[in-house]
């Protein structure tokens, strides 16, 4: 599959680095554009990696980063607010570790949209593009390339490692759409908390020796010298298949891949610190992939659609969850990686103000909270606000386009790009490429 990217097409004077930069620019131009992207970020260079922690289902903003202690009981819920390191700012009571490092975080409280079901909300927040037609809650929707796929296209594979991972599964709208299947995420379904953790396709099967593997690759190379489909109007199916084979060869032969997935080489103390549970060890694996140079890692964490038993469930889940996130941010900082790594924590929307009859909250897209850290984002920053009862964003009201444009700019990618599908249809990467200005200083 192929498509025609734009070459310098821009509707505004923004950055000059994006999907077309790697295709149409010379090396000196590329360095200049990356420097410009670094100036926009404010830390001298674009972020090298992004870890997106996706809380599938839509996490509650009330019980996490936007408590409403002055609202009526049926709105404020059972949890109490606690102070953070930011004077006058409170989180919910089970956010203790994140409250203690709030000086390293930015919380955006004022993103809203009108896509109140899972499929549509997921697509909007993952791509910066609202679905073109109504979709159901359970739908896997792909009308536009996801942030991870776009980053994969721009950055390319790193030392044999895919540029885009999704652990332990792909999100509903995490695909590449018209960019092509080679930019879909590499999925790691295995549980890294298991003592038998081993990633498929990263090591040779026991029945195949290294010399036989090399021989098979050489044989395929010889076959590839045969004439290909010559009709330029027809797509050669072998071309895309070759890319898949090459990615597989690179992954199996990559020492960096072997090292990145060797989570058992971490000290027991570090593994304990992240949490000896599936989520904690996936977060640790994401940090290892950042160290290996992987540009985009999504942690797809389901189970945040709390229509029932919200408070009972979160009393057990939130302490483990926020411990792993706080540990990740601290660990990246201690290793000198936080400035070059963007950390995101969000879902598709927030939850309803009033607690329902089943002690839960339902879908609510008028308000949500998003955690961002690293990549030059000013710590201790709260962007926007919801009203007294958390019904709606009322101050610095922002859109998914603003959020996605911020992520792209932090990664040195121009959100103000016009791309072309294989059918020649133009598509804006982000229709409104305005970033969240408070996070760009």
Secondary structure, 3 states (H helix, E strand, C coil): CCCCCCCCCCCCCCCCCCCCHHHHCCHHHHHHHHHHHHHHHCCCCCCCEEEEEEECCCCCCCCCCCCCCCCCHHHHCCCCEEECCCCCCEEECCCHHHHHCHHHEEEECCECCCCCCHHHHHHHHHHCCCCCCCCCCCCCCCCCCCHHHHHHHHHCCECCECCEEEECCCCCCCCCHHHCHHHCCEEECCCCCCCCCCCCCCCCCCCCCHHHHHHHHHHHHHHCCCCCCCCCCCCCHHHHHHHHHHHHHHHHHCHHHHHHCCHHHCCHHHHHHHCCCHHHHHHHHHHHHHHCCCCEEEEEECCCCCCCCHHHHHHHHHHHHHHHHHHHHHHHHHCCCHHHEEEEEECCCEECCCCCCCCCCCEECCCCCEEEECCCCCCCEEECEECCCCCCEEECCECHHHHHHHHHHHCCCCCCCEEECCCCCEEECCCCCCCCHHHCC
